[in-house]
Amino acid sequence: MHKNSELQQLFSNYKNLSSNQLDRLIALVVKQEKEKLGLTLPVELKIDYDELSQNSAGGDSTLDFDEKTGQYHYTIRLNANEWYKQYLLNRNQTYQNGDMTFESSLDSLYNLVARVCHEMRHAYQNEQTHIKKDLSNPDALVWLKQELVVTNEKFYRDSHNYSNMPREVDAFNYQYKESLDYIRNYTNIERDNPKFFTTLQETLNKNQRKNVRPLDELTFIVDGKEIKAIEYLNHNMIDAMKTHNITPEIIENSILRYEYNSDFSKKSFEQLMADKQKIIDGLDNTLPNYIHLLKKIESIYDSIINNDNELRKQQENESRKTDENQSGYSIEKNGTSYMEKQQQILQDEAGNEIGTRTIIWNTNIEKGTESIKTVGRLENSTGEYLMKEFSETLGGELQLHRKELTNQNKNTGEQEKFVYQKDSKGNETYYKTVNGKLTYKIIKNEKGFMIDTFNKGQPLETFEYDENGNAIAGMPGIESIDDDYVVHLFDSQVPYFEAENKALDIQETKTIDTQKLGKETLEEQKDTHAKDTVETDMETQMKANDRTQQSKQEYQEQPETKTHSTENPESFRSKMKFEMTPEMYQEILRHHSEAEKNFEREMAENPDRRKAEQTEYGVK
């Protein structure tokens, strides 16, 4: 809570405030609440309002029109017969309750501030339903329904319906938290009289249990019968719109358009989803608040659907259709978090089943994060492969992308491992091991490419290319490499396959005896971005590579500033196939095999060169 110095001074004197000082304290709370709630209209504060005294209301908040100025404003009215006068009558009074010192002045002030916050929350509700054209609070439609449907004061007050009104429940929820925050932040009572502060906290908890409940638990008493509040509001909404002369133009230009057609009919689930997608498609995903806007849109439509039984049924039917059309797919939702799971069967070019994989998307709209994990296994004539992939984005920006491929090579009997990783700065690494020994490594950063070769873990040669992929001390016969050389090199190692969405039956998957799904597959995913001993060693070697870059400056032109583009998070879904065209395979493999042959030939012809090259490039 932002602290106001004048408010701080007034609260510090809470035992001896005059009526003028009390008025000023209330006015400052109203001012601070106006700013916090983002109200755009002026606020008029009235205390000791006769009409409130007559009906015993503690206060009210209305949106009023001033004919003289031609402008709207909020009027906050407080009943001086309640907490206001109680404070003035009980200033500086205390009494003992066991070992707790009860401070009457602070208790009355606490309740008065709570009433102010309650009425200011009503002003916020009015702004959400009447002023802004766009719906920012998903509960605003329910608040508007209450206003249009419940117009009978007797219905509002009798049969305990008042405490179950959605607007009142929201205002109670707000006042309890907010008023205690004022006491906590503007007084020292939590420190000086902790037992009394605990009493205030317990009062808050008790009031919350009594007055704050989820919307679907709220009920009205109608003609002596109990009915769910949201059902009552929905059932009477169309008649209420007609009674209040809500025209088609008003519907189309107000928040009613989210849920209702211009002919007063409710939109179907399909219509709502189409509207939602249209809004999302119209957003600029480069906006800094893009994730916030997505969250807002999701909340709006979730609220509309969740608050209508018929729409929920339509959603469930659509969900079942989706599951039937996309076998092996499931989705779980928890608030603004989603977990999607897709199981697939992998096939070779001839359509033979050679493996399976599982893809899991975890999305948190509120935090702006998305992670994608993939684990797959396949077997063909060349080997038995385990594939893992992990990517993570924050606010649409790539944080980490990692791929791993392990192969039990049937031709050589060796275990091969290939790893590719890209970080948030665009730096890329790739390495290959055979039976746990490093054989090949590439590091790419803003300076260019550094390529190292090894023989059973022992360094052989180092080659360099600048940031444009042009050779500085390049591999024999390879004068340039493209910007995507590192990731393409990894992808070229992955056997070709095609993925088909299908519900997987382990017993029917006879091609691979080691196929694992479910819990075991999820367990394997936990280490998709863990470091192994090779990477730990590589971090040490990278320091030597940096020194190598510095010692070879005479071979390089001054590099221009280069921005590494981060990958579009949506593209991950389409690129999670480890697939390449035959042309891409052949080009990458040609570069790689030519380089390896040249290494072997030159080492055989000049064995003394290895030691000299290692010394020159600083490799130890």
N, C-alpha and C positions, 0 to 999 in steps of 0.2 A: 504494500500500500504506500503510495506517494504521500509524504508527510507535509502538512501545511504548518508553518511556524506559528501563525496566530491560533490555529486550532490546537496546536500543542500547548500553548500557553493557557488557553481556556480550560482544557482538560486537566491540566496540572492543578487547577484551582477548583476541581469538581465539587468540593465540599462547601463552597461559599459563593456560588455564582448568583448574581442578581438576575432579575427577570430580563433585563436588557442584554446581559452577557449570555444568558441562556438562549435568547432569541438569536444572538449572533452565532453562537455555537451551532444551532440548528441550521441557520442559513449557510454556514460554511460546509456542513455535512452535505446539505443539498447541492451546493456548488461542486463539491468533490465527487459526489455520486453522478451528477450530470456529466462531468468529464469522463468518469470511469465507464459509464454506460453508453457514452457516445451520443447523447441526445443533441439534436440539432436545433430544437426550438427553445425559446425562453421559458423559464420556470417562475411562476408566481407562488409565493409561500404565504398561506393564511393560517393564523393560530386563533383558537377560541372561536370557532365558527359555530354559530347558533344552531344551524340545521343539523350538524353532527351531534351536538349536545342533545337535541331532541330525540334522535333515534339511537343514541348511545354508541354510535360508530366511533372508532378510535381515529379514523382519518379516511380520506379518499383522494383519488387522483383522477383528474379529468383532462381531456383535450378540448380546450375551449377556443371559440372564435371571437375575436375582438372586432366589432363592426366599425369602430372608429379608426383603427389602424389597418383593418383588412387583413390581419395576420392571426395565425393560430398560436397558442401557447399552452403550456401545461400549468394546471393549478393544483397545488398540493395543499390540502386542508388537514389540520391537526386539531383534535378535540382537546381543548385546554383542561377539561374536567378530568381527563385521564392522567397519563404519566407526567404531563407538563406541570400540573398543579401539585401532583404528588411529590415531585422533586422539590418545588418551592416550599412545601409544608414540612418536608423531612430533611432539609439541609443540615448536614453535619451531625446527623443522628446515627448512633451505633448501638448495638446491643449484642450480648454474648449468647451464643447458641453452642453450648458445650465448650470446646476449645477453639471455636471459630468466631471471629469478630464480624458480625453482619453490618455492612455499611449501607444504610437506607438511601443516602444521596446517590451513590454510585449505582445501586440497583435500579432506582427510578430513572437515572440518566441512561443506563443500559437499555431499559425498555423503551424509553423515548426515542433513542437513536434507532432501535430496531423498527419502530413504527415509521420513522422517516425513511429508512431503507426500503421498507415494505411498499410504501406509497411511490417511492422513486422507481421501484421495479415495475409497478403498474404503468408509470409513465413510459418506461422502456417498452413494455408490451404494446402500448398504444402506438408508439413510433414504429414498431415492427409490423403492425397490422394496418396502419393508416398512412404513414408518411412515405416510407421507402417502397419503391416498386419491386425491388428484388428481395427475395426472401433470404435472410441471413440466419435466422434462428428457426430450426425445423419445427419447433413447437408453435410458431406464430399462426399457422393455419388452425390449430386447435383453439388457440386463444380467440381468433376471429369467429370461429364457430360458436364458442360460448357466448360471445357478445351478441351475435345475431339470433341465436336460438333462445337463450335464457334472458328474457326481458321482464318476466314477472317477478317483482320484488318478494312476493310471498314465497314463490318457489325457491328463490335464491336464499332466503333466510330460514325458512321452515324446514323441518325434517332433517336437519343437519346437512342439507345440501351445500351450504356455504363452504364448509371445510373440505368439500370434495370437488369444488370448482377448479379446473386446471389452472386458471389464472391465479387463484388464491394459493394453491399448493406451490406454484412456482415462486410467488412472492414470499411465502413463509420460508421456503428453502433458502432464498436469497438473504432475507433479513437475519436469520439466525447466524449464518456464517459471517455476514458483513458486520453486524453490530458487535460481536465478540472481537473481531479484528480491530475495531476502533478502540475498544477498551484495552486490548493487549498492546497495541502500538502507541497509544497516546497517554497511557497511564503506567505507573509502576506497580499496579496492584498485584500483578502476577508474581512479582518479586517480594513486595512488602506484606502482602496478605494472601499467600498462596492458597490457603484453605477456602477463603471466600471466592477467589478466582475459580477454584475447582467447583464450587457451588454454582457459579455462573455457567461453567462448562457443562455441568450435569443438567442444569435447566435447559440449556440448548439441546442436549441429547434427548431429554424427555420430550421437548416440544417437537423435535424432528420426528421422533417415533409416533407422536400423536397426529401431526399435521402433514408430514411429508411422505408421500407414497408414490410408487410408479403409476403412470397414467392408466395402465390396464387394470389397476386395482381400485380405481375410483368408481364409486357407484352413486346413483341418485335414487331418492325415494319418489316414485311417480304413482299417484293414485294408490298409495299404500303398498306398492310393490317395489322391490329393489331391482334396478337395471344398471348395467354398465354405463358409465358416463359417456364414454366415447361412442357407444352404440346409439345412445339417445341423441347425441349431437349430430351424428351422421344421418340418422333416420329423419330428423326434422330440418336438415340443412336446406334442402331445395325449397321447401315451403317458406322457410325463414328468408331466403334470398328474395323470393317474390314479394313477401310481405314488406321487406325493407326497400323495395323498388330497385334491387340490384339488376341493372340492365346488362345485356350482352357486352356492351362496350366496357362497363365497369369490370366484368369478369376478365376480359381480354387484357385489361391494363392494370390489374391488381394481382396480389398473390393468389387469388382464387384461380387464376389461370393454370397453376401447377396441377390442380386436382380436378377442375371442372371444365367442361366444354362451354361454349358460349350459349348453348341451348339449355344450360343448367344440369345436364346429365354428367355423371361422374365418368372420368376417363378409365378405360380398361388398363390392365397391366401392360398389354402390348403398347398402348398409346403412351403410357408413362415411360416405358423403357425407350421408346423412340424419341420422345421429348428429351429425356435425359442424355441420350447419345448425341442428339443434335446440339445441345448446349456444350457438351464436352468437346465435340468436334470444332466448335467455334472458338474455343479457348486458345490463347497463344501460349504454347508450352515453354516459351522462353521467359515468361514473366517470373519475377522472383517469388511471387506468391501463388504460383501455379498449383502446387500441392495443396495449399490451403483452399483454393477454389475448388479443386477436385473433392476435397473432404466436405466442403459445404454442400456441393451438389449431391454427393452420396447421402449425406445426412437428410437433406430435404426429401429425397425420394424414398429412403428407408423409412422415414417418419410417416409419410403418406401411406405406404403399403402396410407397415406394422400396425397402424391405427384403423385398419379396415379388414374385417374378417374375410370378405369376399375377395379383396385384392390379395390377401395372403394365400387363399386357396388357388387363385390364378397363378401366383408365383410358384407355388409348390407343383402345380401341373406343368408349368414351363420348365421347372427344374428337372422333373422326371423325363420330359421330352428330351432335354439336353443330355441327360445321362444315357438315354437310349440311343441318341444319334452320335454320341461321342463316348464309345465304350472305354472303360478303364479310367474315366475322368471323375474326379470328386472335388468338392470345394467346401471348406469350413470357414465360417465367419465368426469373429469375436470383436464386436464393436467396430473399430475402423481397421481391424487387421483381417487379412484373408490368407488362407493357405489352400492353394490349388495343387492337385496331384494328378499326373497323367502317366498311365502305364502304356507302353508300346511294345510291339513285336518288331524285330529287326529282320530284314530279308536281304538276300543277295540279289544280283542282277537278274537271276533266273526266277526269282520269287520264292526261293527256298528259305525257310525259317532258320536263321543262324544265331539268334539271340534275343534279348529283351533289355529294356531300360525303363527307369522311372525318373520323371522330372517333377520337381516340387518348386512351386513359386510361393514365396512368403512376402506379402505386401502389407505395409503399415502406412495407411494414408496420412494419419496424424503426424507421424515422425518423418514421412517422406522417404521411406526406405523400401527397397525391393531387393530380395536375394533369390537367386535361382540355383538349384542344386540338381545335378544329374548324375546317376550311377547306372552304368550299363555293362552287360557282359555279352560277348559273342565269340563264336568259334568257327574257324574256316580251315582250309587246307594248310595255311601258313602258321597258325598259332591260336592260342587261347588268350583273349583280350579282356582286360578290365578297364573301363573308361569312366573317368570322373570329371565333372566340370562344376565350377562354382563362379558366380558373378554377383556383385553387390553394387547397388547404386544408392545415392543419397541426393534427394532433390533433383533426380534425373541425371546426375553426374556420376560417372563411373568411379567407384572406389577400388575395386579389385576384380580382376578376371583371371581365373586360373583353370588350366586344363591338365589332366594327367592321363597317360596311357601306359598300361603295363601289359607286356606280351610274353608269354611262354613260347618262344620261337620253336616250331616243330622241326625246322630244317637244321638249326644249329644246336638246339638243346639249351640255348642260353636264355636267361631272363633279361628282357630289355625294358627300360623305363624311359619315357619321354615326358617332359614337363614344360609347359609354357605359362608365363604369368605376365600380366600387365597391371600397373598400378595407376593411382589417380593422376599422376603427373605425366602419364604416357610412356614411362619407362617400361621396357620389355626385356624378359629373360627367357632363355630356352636352354635346356640341357638334355643330354642323353647319357644313360648309364647302361652298362652291360655287366650282369652279375654283380651289381653294386659299385662298379668302378666307372669313373667319369671318362667318357670318350669324346664328347663334343659339347661346346658351350658357346652361347651368343649373348652378348649384352648390348642392348640398344638404348641410347638416351639422346638428349638434345645435341650431343657432340657427334653422334654417328653410331657405327656398329663396331664392336670388338668381338672377333671370332677366335676361339681357342680350340685347339685339338689336343687330344690326350691318348696315350697308350696305356691302358689298364690303370688309369688314374694319374699317370705321370705326364707332365706337360710336354707337348711337342712343338707346336708353332702357334704364333699369334698373327692374325690378319686384321687389317683396319679398313673401314670405309667411312667416308665423311657423312654429314647429316643428309646429303642428297643421294647417298648410296653409291658414290663414285669411289673407286679404289684409291687408297693412300699407300698402303702396302698390302695389296689384295691377294686373293688366292690365285694361283696360276691359271690363266685362261679366263678368269672371271673379272671383267673390268668394272662391272656395276651390278648392283642388286636393287630390287624395288623396295618401296617403303614397307610393304606387307611381307617382306621376306621371312621374318621371324615366325609370325603366326602361320604362314603358309607352309613353312618347313615342318611345324608340328602337325598340321592337318594332313600333310602328305604321308605321314606315318600311319594314319588311321585307315583300316581297311574299309573299302566302300560298302555302304549299306543303305537301304531305304527303310524308313520308319512308318509303321502303320498303327494308328490308335486302335487298341483292341483290349478287351478284358482278358487278363492272363490267367491261365490255369496251369499251375506248376506241373501237375501230373501229366498234362498233355504235351508239355514242352520237353520232348525227348532228345532234341538235338544236343542240348548242353546238360550234362549231369550236374554241373556246379551252379546252375542258375539259382539265384537267391532273390527273394522279393520281401515285401512287408518289413517287419522289424529288422531283419538282418541287413536289408538294403539301406534302411535309414541309419543303422549303426555305421555302415561304411561311409555314409555321407559326412559324418562328424569331422573327419580329418581331411576333407577335400582341399583345404587351404593351409594345412599344417606344414611346417618346415621339416625336411629330413636332413640327414648329416651332410649330404652333398651341398644343399643350399647354405648351410652354416659355413661350410668351407668356402663356398662361392663368395659370401659376404667379405671374407678376409681377402680373397683374390681380387675382388672388385677394387679394393684400395690400391692394389698394385696396378690394376688396369688404369686407374685415374692418373697414377704417376706416369704410366706409359703414354697416355694421351698428352700430358704436359711435355714429355720429352720428344714428341713427334710433331710439335707445332710447326716446324719448318716445312712439313709436307702438306700442311692444311691451309686453305684460305680462311679468312675470318668468317666464322659461321654467322648467318643472319638469324635474327630471332625467329624461332619456329614454334608455332602453337600446335600441340598434339591434340587432335580432336578426341573427345571421349565418345564411347559407343552409345548409340541410342538404346535406352533400356528396352524399348519395344523390339528392337532388332534381335535381342538375345533369343526371343522365342523362336524366331525363324532361323537363327544360326546355330541352334543347339543340336545340329545334326552331324557334326564332324564330317560333313560331306564336301567333296570338291569335284569339279568337272575333270574328265580324263585329261584335258589339255593342261589344267593346273597341276595335276599330278605329275605329268611327264616333264613339265618345265622345272618344277622344284626338284624332282628326283634327278634330272639331268645335271643341274647345278651341283647338287649335293654329291652325286656319284663321281662327277668329273673332278671335283675338288679332292675327294678322298683318294682317287687314283693318283692325282698329281702329288698329293702328300706322300703317299707310299713310294712312288717312283723317285722323288727327289731325296727322300730319306735314305733310300737304298743306294742311290748314286753318290750321295755326299753325307755320310753319317756324322762327320765333324761339324756340319752346318747347324745341327740341332743345338749343340751347346752354345755356339756363337749367337744364334738367334735368341736363345733364352736369356743370355746375358744382356743383349742389346735391348730387349723389351722389358727387362726388369722382372721376369717371371722366375720365381724361386721354387 
